[in-house]
Amino acid sequence: MITPKTIDAVQEMLADQGYVCDRALGTVVFLALQLGRPLFLEGEAGVGKTEIAKALAAGLNRRLIRLQCYEGLDASSAVYEWNFPAQMVAIRTAEATGAASRGALQSELFSDDYLIERPLLQAMRPDENGAPVLLIDELDRTDEPFEAFLLEALSDFQVTIPELGTIKAPEPPIVILTSNRTREVHDALKRRCLYHWVDYPDFEREMDILTARAPDAAAALSREVVAFVQALRTEDLFKKPGVAETIDWAKCLLALDVINLSPDVIADTLGAILKYQDDIQKLHGSEAKRILDEVKATLEPV
């Protein structure tokens, strides 16, 4: 697909993939595509940061390459590894048959045939559908040395493999970085990117999202679900439910053939929206009923 030429076209493309975004997010995605700049998305877990990369890749018909970050991730794990077991087999075979000289064997062992490409190297490779979408997910889980390496890689869109040389992307990938802000990411990396804070949606937009992702849910139930989840976000919880939990909960209620929320239904399905026992404990008993009563009092009849 041709890159959208307007902000409205970006929003429409994402909506076609079931991702409902507001004007501000649509604008920064449009600018990232037009300027070829990485897009850095911060926000609470479950607000749709990862999903936007998936929707963008699907909408543009580009390959999605995901680098899931974790503590201890280093450059070699993110770029490439050598297939050590296959290299050992090749060495033993050569020793047994005397088929290759030492120099020829070394050249063969450190060739593309024994190279295991990791996400960053994959993103530098040409693709017939155009530059891939590179998702660097939950960057805040890594440490500063990896950030420094990433800063260099995203500046020139190239990586160096000592045995093979420098590999440069013929066309820079579309880069989306996400962070749950469990720690601050260094300013130097942020300056290389366009930045956007992905917040919890308001009631109407969360309704639009739920309609797109759980279309079988009745309007009345969807309104109660969204209103209840939004009310929960105002409570003193260890982990507030995100949009992903709203969608999961609605699908659970559909599977149970629930038509309307009740305290008993909420008690039975809290595990779909709250992931910590302390939070679940707070909603047991009369507390869930109190919130539900307040929610129903504010909702207008459909």
N, C-alpha and C positions, 0 to 999 in steps of 0.2 A: 504494500500500500504506500502511496505517496504521503510524505510528511504533511500533516494538517497545516494549512496556511493561516488560520485564524484561531483565536481562543475558543470561540464557539465550536469550531470544528474539532478541537481537542476534546472539549467536554462531550460532544456528540459521539466521538470515537470511543471514549472511555465508557460512556453510558451504554453503548452497544455491547460492551463486554461485561455489563452488570456493575460497573463502578461509577457511582454517583459522586461527583466532586463539585465544590463550590467554585465561584469565579476566581478567587484568589489562588487556589491550587491549580486550576486550569491555566491561569496566566503564567505561573512559574514553570509548569510543565511545557507550555508553548515556548517560553523563552529558552529553556534548556535545550529543546529540540532545534530551535532556530540558531542559537549561538554555539551549539556544540559543547555546552558546559555541563559538568557533572551536577546532579541535583541532590542536595543533602536534606533529608527529611527527618525531623525529630518529633517525638510525641510519645504519649503513653502507649504501652503495649495494647494491641488490638484495635487501633484506630484506623488501620487500612494502609499503613506505609508500605508493607511488602506487597499488598494486593495491587497497588498502583503500578508497580513494575510488571507484574503478571498481566494486568490489563493492557498496559502500553505495548508489551511484546506481542500479545495476541492481536491488538488493534492494528499494529504496524506490520504484522506477519513477519516478525523478526524472531530469531532464536533467543530464548531467555537463558542466561548463564548465571547461576547463583553461587556466590561465595558466602557460605554461612560462617560467620565469625564466632570465635570461642577463645577463652583464655589460653594463652600459649601458642596461638596461631603464629607461624613464622612465614618468611618470604618463600622458602622452598615448598612448603605445603600449599601455599596459595598459587604458586607459579608452575612448578614442575617437580617430578621425581624421576629417577631412573629405575627401570624395571630390573631390580637387582637379581631376583631368582632367574629370570630369563638370561641375564648376562652371565650368571654362573654356569648355566647349562651350556651356553655358547662357548665359554672358556674351556669347560671340560671336554666338550665335543672336539674343539680345535686341538686340545692337547692330545686327545686319543687318536686323532686322524692326522695330525700335523698338516692340516689343510691350509693354514694361513700363517703368515709371518707375524711377529709381535706388533709391528706398526700397523699392518692391515687389520689385525684383530682389534686393536685399540680403536682404530677409526670406525670399525663396524659396530663395536659395542656402544660407542657414544654417537649414535646416529638416531634419526627419527624413529627407526624401527623399535628402539628400546626406550623411547621417551614417553612418559606418562604425563599428559597435559592436564594441569589443574586449571581452575576457572580463569585466572588472570591471563594465562597464556592462551587459553581457548578464545578469550575475548579479543585477542590481537590477531587472530587468524581471519583471512578473508572469508566471506560467506556470500553465496549467490543471491540471497534475499536482502543483502545489505548488512550494515553494521549491527551486531547483536545488541541486546539489552543486557548490560552487566549489573546485576543486583549484588551489592556488598551489604549484607544484612546484619544488623545489630553490631555495628562497628564499635560501640562502646564496650563490648565484651573483650576486645583485644587490648594490647598495651601500646605505649608510646613508640617503641622501636618499629612495630609494624606500621603504625601511622606514618612514621618518617619514610619508610619504604614505599608506602602507598602514595604519599605525596609526590615522590619522584616518578612513580609509574604513571600517575594520572596527569602529570605535567607534560610528559613527552609521549604518552601512550606507547611505551616500548618497555621491553624487559630484556635482560641479558642472561644468557646461559653460557657459562665459561667455555664449555666444550663445543658450542655451536655458534656463539657470537650473539649479536643483538638482533632481536626480532621486533620490528615496528609495525604497528597496525596500519594497513593501507587506508583504512577509514576508521576514525576514532569510534569506539563503541558508545552507545547511549548508557551513561552511568547513573545509577540510582544508589545512593548510600542511605542507610537508615540507622537510627539510634534511638534507644529507649531512655536515653539520658540517665543511665545508672552512674555515669561519670561524665565529665566534660571532655569533649573532643578538642584537640589543639586548634587554636585559631588559624594556624598556617594552612591546615587542611581545609577548614571551613572557607577560607578566602579563595580557594580554588573552585569553589562551588557556588551555585545559587542555593539559597537557604529558604526553607519553609517549615513552620511549626504546624503539624497536623493535630488539630484539636478535636475533642469530641464534637460531633455534629449537633445542631439544634434539633428540635422535635420534628419539624417538617422534613429536613434533609435525612434524618435517620429513618423516618417513615418511607421516604423514597428509596433509600438503600434497602430496607427490609422488603419492600414491594418487589424490588429488582432481584433480590437474592432468595426470597421465600414467597414466590407469587401465589402459592396455594393457600396461604394464610388469609383468613377472613379479615376484612378491614377493621372490624370491632376488636378482634383479638390482637391484631398488629398494633393498634392504638394503645391498648392496655399494656402490651409488652414493652413498647417503646417508652411510654410514660412511666412505667414501673422502674425500668432500667435507669432512666434519667433521674428519677427520684433517688435511686440507690446511690448514684454518683454524688449526691449532696450529703450522704451519710458519712460518718467517720469509719471508713473501712480501710483495711491494710492494702487491698488491691481492688480498685474500682473496676467494674465490668466495662469492657470496650465494645465496639460495634460487632466484633467477631462473636462475642458472647451473646449479644442481642439476637444475632442470626441463628446461632446454635440453639438458643433457648426456644425461639419460635419453631424451629424444625423439630425439636423434642416434643413441644406441645402438639404440633401437627401429628406426630407419630402416635401420640396418646389420644388423639381425637378430642382434644380439649377445645371448647367453644369460647369459654370465658375464664378469666383468672379467678381463683379462689384461694384462701389461705392454705387449704390442704394441698392443692395443686402446686402452689409455690413451695411449700415445705418439701414435697416429694421431688422437685426438680431444681432445687437451689444449686446443685452441683454443676448445672449447665452454665450458670452465670457467675458463681463465686468459687474461687479455687483454694481458699484457705479456711481451715476449720474454725478459726476465731471469728471470721466474717460470717460464716454460716450460722454459728452459734448465736450471734447478735440478732439474726433474723428469725430465730425460732420463737414460737409462742405468739404473743400479741403484737410484737413489733411488725411482722410482715403484714398482719391484718390492718394495723394502723396506717402503714404506708399505702396499702392497697385502697383503703377507704378514702384517703386523701387524694389518691390518683383518680379514682372513679368520680369523686366529687368535682374534679377540675375538668374532666372530659365531657365534651358536648356529645349528645346522642348522634350516632351516625345516620 
